[in-house]
């Protein structure tokens, strides 16, 4: 019986330390519910139960992270619908001018070195 308690206590200690380290190294964006410091306090002050709470409730999964993914304005249909046809044409014209200007800048020195 003593061996079971010793092994169980050791496993609880290992789990507690692992929970603290995991909670501390996760970026703040992967903490759910309360701030990072609060999760660390919960895990430290409530050894095994705090670690279980951290892994079940507090830690944001990668699949949760993907749903927060930001979308560039050119890829956002709502943004594109909000632009009028004239605004879209003007934006395309400005982008084409900028691309042509950048193309001229990069071709300039290369064309001189070839002659």
N, C-alpha and C positions, 0 to 999 in steps of 0.2 A: 504494500500500500504506500509506503514511504517513497519507493521508486516512482510510482505513478505520479505522486504529488510533485516530486522533484522534476521529473520530465515535463509534466504539465506546466509547472511554474517557469521552467526554462523556455518552453515553447511560447508561453504567454509573454515573457520578456522579449523574446526575439520578435514576435508579432508586434509588440508595442513599439520597439525601436524602429522596426521596418515602417510602421505606420507614421511615426514622427518624421522620419527621413523622407518618405514618399510625399507627405503633406508639405514639407518644407521646400522640396526641390521642384514641385509643380509650379508652373507660371500662374500668376493671379487669375488669368483668364480661364483656367481649368478648375477653379474652385466654385462650387455651386452653393447658393443660399446665403452664407455669411462670408465676411472677408477672410483672407488667408490667416491673419493673426488669430482670429477667433477659432478657426479650425485647428490650428496648432495648439492653442490653449485647451480645446476640448479633448484632443488626442492625448495631451500630456497629463491633464488632470483626471481624466477618466480612462485609465490604461487600456483595458481590452475592449470595453464597450465603445470608447471614443474611436478606436481604430476601426471597429466594425461600422460605426456610424459614418466615418470618413469614407470607407470604401463603398458603402451602400448609398449614402445620400450626398456626400460632399464632393466626391470626385467626378468631374464631368468626363464622359466617355468621348472617344474620338468621333463616334457617330453623331453625338450631340454637337461637337465642334464643327462638323461639316455643314450642319444646318444653319450655322451662324455665318457662313462664308459670305464675304462681301462680293458684290457684283459691280463690275465696271460700268460706267454710264452707257457705253456703246453696246453692252450686252443686256441692259435692262430694258425690257419692252415698255414698261410704264414710262420711263424717262423718254424713250424715243417717241411714244405716242403724245407726250406732253409738248414736244417740239412741233411747231407748225412746219408746213412744207417749205416755206421761204427760209425759215431758220435752219432747216436741215440743208437746204441748198447752199446757203451762206456758209454754214459750218464745213461742208464738204469742199467748197471753193477755197476757204482759208487753209484747210488741211492740205489740199493739193498744192497751193502756193508755198506752204511751209516745206512740203516734201520736195518740191522743185528747187527751192532755195538751198535746202540741205544737200540735195543731189549736186547742185552747182558747186557748193563749197567743197565737197569731197572729190569732185572731178577736176577742179581747178589745179591743185598742185600735182596730181597724177598726170594730167595732160601735159603740163610743162615739163615734167621729168622724162616723158616719152619722146619729145621732139629733140 
